[in-house]
Structures are given as structure tokens and as C-alpha cells.
Amino acid sequence: MAKIKTAYVCSDCGAEHPKWQGQCNACNQWNTLSRVNIGPIKESRIGFAGATAQIKKLNEVELENVARLSTSFAEFDRVLGGGLVPGSVVLIGGDPGAGKSTLLLQVCTRLAQQIGVLYVTGEESLSQLAMRAKRLQLPLENLMVAAETRAEAIAAHIETHQPQVVILDSVQVLQMEGIDSTPGSVTQVRETAAFFTRLAKQTNTVVVLVGHITKEGGLAGPKVLEHMIDCFIMLDSPAGSRFRTLRALKNRFGAVNELGVFAMTDLGMKEVSNPSAIFLQRGEVDSPGSVATVTWEGTRPLLVEIQALVDEVSSGYPKRVAVGLDQQRLAMHLAVLHRHCGVTLGDQDVFANVVGGVRIQETGADLALLLAVLSSFRDRILPRDLIVFGELGLTGELRPVANGQERLREAAKHGFKQAIVPFANRPQQRLPNMAVHGVQDLSAALEILSSY
């Protein structure tokens, strides 16, 4: 009897090791190695065979204008880059209860009115799926559903009914015959993802995989799973908020870091076409430590409110807490404030937050963050109609940010009358009803702030 070859695979990065050890040598994570059996995958078990690929020169490849499939949600299409691409594999992840299955069920029931759609659930029964669709008042006809976890059986259904879109909920419960490991293990997730990726390419079918999230907030399963698929989307659900943000972290057919905003209602997900109006719902009473800024998300500007709270240290070391912002940049900017402006906050706790649960991943909010901190520290209220953006350097200079003119026009459209921006982002022509102050460094921005 042939000896079974085994290896120890890291659940975080997918690196293989010949023997068990406490720490992975590739990603330095602890207690992530699990034993798997390694064996060749037989073609008969895969269920479909592909022809030998022909070698061509790049200029000989025929370019085809592939028509994308609209999800009927403009925000979802924006994140995908214009819609679903035939033959692509899309992976969507999110926290439990974020609304992944709800959003996909809404998309499937609408698409099924025009094309063939198969929804495969491995975590719910068909009656539970039908009850949820009925509660959301979705059309129940035309959508094909199945409760199955075996990859070969799902492939047989796809070959028989030939749907254009297939939803697999979720990849952690799928399994392939002949692999001696439990569903959700590193080997099963890797092999089933590779199986359906190859199936999607050969049948020109859109395959949407639903993935689970670990307690650290990352995608459960091997890291190689994110490399196999064409598009990776994360659905975030801020605690205590009914709004959901959909962000593309990887997209071979569109731009990354696109942001879609949804609101969870009694009838499922409802897209928010003007998220700036939602995230700028400020209170009736003006308070120190609040300022509005314009961040750039993908292909559009987004107005958000940044709040800061500065308080005396009660005991121990001063705290530096940032929610929705980079905490290391907060500490770095406080050092710039002390060095170039003489404002020391070494004996103060500093807390910063982006209202609405939005996470800012660009540097255009640097100036707004510091002005909010100074407003709270000096207990001075900033004008409600003031908009601020700009990147701050370590020498105290203000660097320009991309799409500055579009940011100013978006702010003017929402009624802002004053703006403090980097000198290079000044508009070429005067904007109506808006006074724009272009500054070259942080000290000049503080001088304008002292005049309010």
C-alpha cells in the first residue's frame, strides 16, 4: 500500500512545511499549521477536461467586447467596475450578519428575471432561503436553488442547467471527494476554489463565492484563495449602524478601493446614492472638535465629518486612539504640530473618529484631523460651512492631493462657503459662493484658523 504523503500547511498564508512547528516561517504567525494529506488530483475526479492551450503572440489575440451583467444595484456595479464579467470569480466576505446573503439573494432574484441564475446554499435549507426571500418581498419565480455542498454535484447541476450566474454560499462548507480533510480546512478551501475557478473560465459562467471572516477581520482560509479569484469584495458593517459599506480590495476588471454604500432596512439592502448627505448629518448644536473634509473613494468624492476629543491625562501615559483613521499617522502629526507650531499635547489624551463608520485610507484628511484636534484642545468652534483637506508632511508643509478641483466642487454643491486647502490645489477660476484659502504649510493654516 502506497504511503500517504503529508504536509503541514499554514491557514493564514498557505505555506507548506515538512513537519509541525509552532510558528510559520513565511508569515511568522503562531499555531496556524494544520496537517493535510497531499496527493495528485485525478482528472476523473475533477469532472471536466480542458484542451491543451495554444501559444499565441499577444498581437494575435482577438479582443472581444464582453458585455457585463448588471446587478441592478448601481452601488454594487460601481464596486465591480461596471457589473459582473462572464467567466469571472467574485469573492465577497464580511462579518456574520453584515448582509452578504441578503444582498446576493436580492441580486439573484432580480437577475433571474432575465438570465439563468443558480443559488447554491450549503448553510441553510431551501425552506429557510424561501422564507427569507418572502420576508424581503422578492420575486420567487425563475430563480433556481439547491442545497448542496459537494463540488462535483454542483458542477453537474451547472452542466445540466447552464446558468450564467452561480452563487455558492459559502466556500467554507464546500468539499470535494477524494480529499481526506473536513470542509473548511485549508486543503478543501484551496481545491474547491481552484475547481470552480477553472469551471468558470471554461464555461464562461460568473461564480460568486461567499467567504467567512476570522476574529481578526481577515478572510478565513488560505491566503492563496485571494490570489485565485478575480475580484475580492468586503462588506463592512460598523457596530450599531444600519449602513453597510462595500469595498473592492482586488479587482482585475476595474479599479480597487471603490466604495458602495447601502442601508439595511426591513426589506433588505437599499443603496445610498448620495452618501455624503448621510455622513454629514451633523447635530443642531455646534461643538468644538468637529470639521468636515472631502475624501476620495475610487472615482468619486465623499464628504465626511472628523471629530476629535482632547482631554487631560488622568493617569499613566497619554492615549492616542483613532477610529476610521491610521493611528500611527495621528501620533506622527501630533509630533509635527509640536515641532513646527509649538503646540504640545504630551499631557493630553487624544481621540479621533470618522463619523458614520467610514474608514479613510488616503492622506487627504491629514489637515482636517489636526484642525479638529486643535479645535477641541482650544475649545473653539469651527465654522459649520468650512471644508478642509490636504496632506501634511513631516516638515510641516502641505502637499497637494489628487482631484482637488472635484473635491471643492462637491463641497460647494453641499453648501460649504469656506475652504482651507494646499496652495497647489487652489482653483484656477474662482468658485461661486466659496472662499478658498490656499496655504503652503501648517502654520499658515493655523493663522487662518485663528481668524475665525
N, C-alpha and C positions, 0 to 999 in steps of 0.2 A: 504494500500500500504506500503510495507516494506521501512524503512528509509535507504537511501544510506549512507554508511559509508565513510567518507572522512579522508584524512591524508595530511600532508604537507611533501613533500619529497625533500631532498637536491639534486640539479642537479650535484654536484661535487662528493659527497661520497655515495649518495643513502640512507642516514639515514632518518628515518621517525619520524615525530613529531606530537603530537596530535593537536597542534594549531600553527598558524603562528607566527613567530618571526623573527626579523631582522638578527640574527646570528645563524648559525648552531652549535649545541653543540658538534657535533662529529668532524668536521674539522675546525671550527672557521671561516668559510667563511661568508661574508655578502651578503644579498639579493640573496640567492640561493634557497630559499624554494618556491615550487610551489604546488598548490592544486591538488590532484588527488583523483579519486573515487576508493575505494577498494572493490573488490568483488571476489568471488571464480570463477576460470576459469573452465568452464564446459568441460567435456571430449569430448562432441559432437562438441564443437567449435574448439577444437584442431585438429580434423580430423584424428587422428591415436591413437590407444590404445596400450600400451605396456603390455607384460605379467609380472606377478609378479616375481621379481628377486629371484633367489635361493641362499641360503647361502652355500658357499664352504670354505674349508680351502685353504690357499694360495698355499700349495704344490700340491693341486689337480687341480689347474687351468692349462689348456692346453696352452702352449706358441705357438703362431703362428708366422711364419716368414712373416710379411706383406711386400709386395713389394711396395716401394714408387713410386710415379708418378713423373717423371722428368718434370720440367717446360721448358726444352730446353734452359734455361739460367743457366750457371754454377754458376754465382754470386748469383742468386736467390735461387738455390738449396743449396748453401753453407749456406745462412742465415736460410733456413728452416731446416737445419740439414741433407740434403741429398735428399730432394724432398717432395712432398705432401703425407701425410699419409691418407689412406682411412678412412673415419669416423671422420676426424678431422675438426675443425672450425678455420679458419685463419682470423684474423682481420688486415687489412692494413690501416694505416692512413697517413696523410700528408697534407701540405698546399695546398690551391687551386692552380692549375696549376703545381704542382710538377710532375705529370705524372702517377698518380695511375691508372686511367682508361686506359691510353695509354699502360702501362706495362702489365696490365691484359688482354687487348684486344690482344696484341701480343702473350701472353702466351696461351690464349684460342684458337686463330686461328691455332696455331701450334699443340696444344693438340687435337683439333677436327679432325685432320687428322688420328688419331689413336684410340681415345676413344670418348664416348659421352660427350659433354660439352654444358651446358646451360648458356647463359649470359642474366641476367635479369637486365634491366635498368629502374630506376624509375625517373631519372633526365633528360634523353634525349629521343628523339623519335628514332624509328628504322631507319628512313632516316638519321638522324644525325650520328647514330652509323655506318651505312653503308658508309657514306661519309668519316668519319674519317678512317675507315679501308681501303677504296680505296685510300685515300691520302697517307697512310703509305705503300701501295702496299702489303697488306696482303691477303692471300687466303680467299675468301668469302664463299666458299662452305663448307658444313659439320657442320659449327657452328650454333647451334640453339639459337635464340634470342627471347626475349619477352620484351614488355614494360608493366610492371605491378608493383603495389605497395601493393596489398592485399596478405597477407601471406597465406591465405587459398587457393587462386587461384594458387599461386606459388607452394604450396605443391601438388596440383592436377596435375600440369604440371610435377613435379618431379616423381609422382607416375605413370603417363602415359608413359613418355618417358624414365624414369630410367637413367638419365645421371650419369656419375661417378664424374663429377666436376660441381659445380654450383657457379656462380658469382652473388652476389647481390650488386648492385651499386645504392644507398647506404642504410645503415641500418637506417639512419635518416629519410628516406621517406617511410619506410615500416609501415604498420598498420594492426591491427587485428580487426575483427568485434567484437562488444560487449564491447569494451573498449572506454569509453566516454572521450577521450582526443585526441588532434591533433597529427599528425605524427611528430616525433622528440621530443615529450615530454618524460619525464623520464619513465612514465609507458609504453608507446608504445615501446620505445627502449628496455626496460628491457624484456617485454613479447615477443616481436618478436625475440630477441636474444635467449631467452630460448626456444622458439618454434623451431627455426631452429637448435639449438644445439641438442635438443632431436631428431629431424628428422635426422640429420647427423649420430648420433650414431646408430639409429635403421635401417637405410637404407644403412649404410656403404658408404655414399656419402661425398665427400670433399666439404665443404661450405666455400666460401671466402666472407667475408663481407668487404665493403669499409666504412670507418668512416671519419667523418668530424673533423676538428681541431678548437679549440677555439682560441681567440685572444691571450691568454696566452701561446699557443703552446701545450696544452694538448688535449686529446681526448674528443670530445663533447659527452655528455650523462652521465649517472650514472657511478660511479666507479665500480659498480658490473659487468658492461659489460666486463671489462678486466679480471675479475675472471671467467666468464663463458667460455670464449673461450680457445682454446688450444695453440694458437700461436698469438702473437701480434707483428706486424712489423710496423716500422715507416720509411717513405720515406722522407728524408730531402732534401731541395733544397736551398743551400746558395744563397743569393741575388747576382744577376749579374753573376752567374756561370752556365755553361751548364752541370756541373757534378751533379749527384744525388747520395746520399748515402742511402743504405738500411740497417737498423739495427734491429735485433730481440731484443725486450725488455722482451719478455716472450716466452718460447718455451718448451713444455712438451715432445717434441720428439727430442731435440737437444740442443746444447749449446746456451746460451744467449750472447749478445754483439758481435755476428758475424757481420761482415761488408761486404756489397757488394757495388761495385762502378759501376755506369752507366753514360753514356754521352747521353744527349738529342740531337738528330740530326733531320734532316728533315724527316727521315724515322723511327722516334720513338726512343726508348731506345736501346742503344748499350752498351754491357757490356765491362768494362775495366778490362782486365785480369791481367795487371801489374800496379796497382795504384801507386806504389812507383815512377815509372818513370814519372807519371803525376804530382804528388805533389812535386817533386823535380826539376821542371823546373825553375831553378834559373836564374837570369839575367846575362848578359855578364860581367857587371862591379860589382866587389865585393864591398860590403858596410859594415860598422860596424853594429853590432846588429843582425847578421844572423848566425844561426848554425843549423845543421841537427841533427835529433835524430831518434831513432827507437822505435816506439810504438808497442804494441802487441794487435791486434784486433782479438779476438776469437781464431782462430787456425793458424794465420799467422802473420808475422811481416810486418810492414808498415813504410816506410821511409817518413818523413815529415820535413818541414823546419819551424823553430820557429824564428820569428822576434820580436825585441824589440826596443823601442824608448824611450830614457831618455832625458828630456828637463827641463830647469829651470821653476819653478812655476811663472807664470805671475801675478796671483792674487789669493787670497783665499787659501784654503787648497790644498795640493798636491793630484793629481788624481792617482788612481790605476785602470787601465782598462785592462781586459783580455778577448780576444775573442777566443773561442775554448779551453780555459783552465779555471780552477777553480780560480775565482778572490780572494777568501779567502786564497787559498794556495799561491798566488802571494804575498799578504800582509804578510803572515807568513814567507815566505822565505826571504823577504827583511829585516825582523827583525832578522833572523838568520845571514844574511850577515853582518848586523851592529854589532851584538853582538860578533860573533866569528871571523870576518875578519876585523872589524874596518872600513867598508865602509858604510857611511851614505848617504841615499838618501831622507832625510826628507824634503829637499827643492827642490826636483825634481819630475816632473810628470813622471810616468812610464806606458807605454803602451806595451802590449804583444799581439801577434797574431799568430795563426797557419795558414800557407798559404794553400789555397785551400778549405777553409771552413770545414776542418776536426775538429771534437771535440774529444780531448784526455780525456779519463775518467780514466786513470791509473796514478800511481805516478812515472813511469819510466822517465818522461820528466822533473822532478824537476831540475836536474843538468843542463840540456840544457837550461832551462828557465833562470836560474841565470847567466850562462855564456853569454847568449845573452844580458841580461841586462847590465852586466859589459862591454861587448864589445861596446855597444852603449854609456855607461857612459864615458869610457876612450877613445872613438873614435879610437878603434883599430880593425883592420880587422882580423877575424879568418880564418885559412886555409880552403879552399874550400873542401879539402879531409878529413876533420875532422868530426868524428861522436861521439856523446856524449849521454849517458843515465845513469840513476841512481836515486834512491830515496834519498831524503835529510831529515834527522831527525832534531829535534829541538836542539839537542846538537852539530850540525854541522857535524855529521858522515854521511857517505854514505852507505846506505843499499843496498844489492843486490836485483835485480829484477828477475822475473821468465823468463825462456827461454833466458838467456843471451848468450849462445853459438849460438843459432839460430839467434839472432839479429846481432851478429858480422858477421856470415856467410852471412847474407842478405846484410849487409853493404859492405862487401868485394866484393860481386857479382856485386854491383853497382859502384865499382871503388874507394871506400874510402881506404885511406892508413894509417890513424891515428885514434886512438880511446882513449877516456877517459871514464873509466867505474869503478864501485865499485871494491874493491880489491877481493871480493869473486866471481866476475864474470869474472876474468881472465881466458883465455882459458887454458886447460890442455896441449895442444900442440900448438906450435907456428903456427899462421896462415900465409900462404904465402902472401908476399907483404903487410902486415899490421903490424904496430907497436901499440901494445895495452898497455896503461898505466893504471895500477890498483891503485887506490887511496883509502885511508881509510876515509878521511874527506874532507871538502870543502877547507880548507887551502892548502892541498896538490894539489888539482885540480887547484887552483889559481897559485901555483908555476909553474906548468907545463904550464899553460896558459901564464905566463909572459915570457916564453922562446920563444914563437912564435913571 
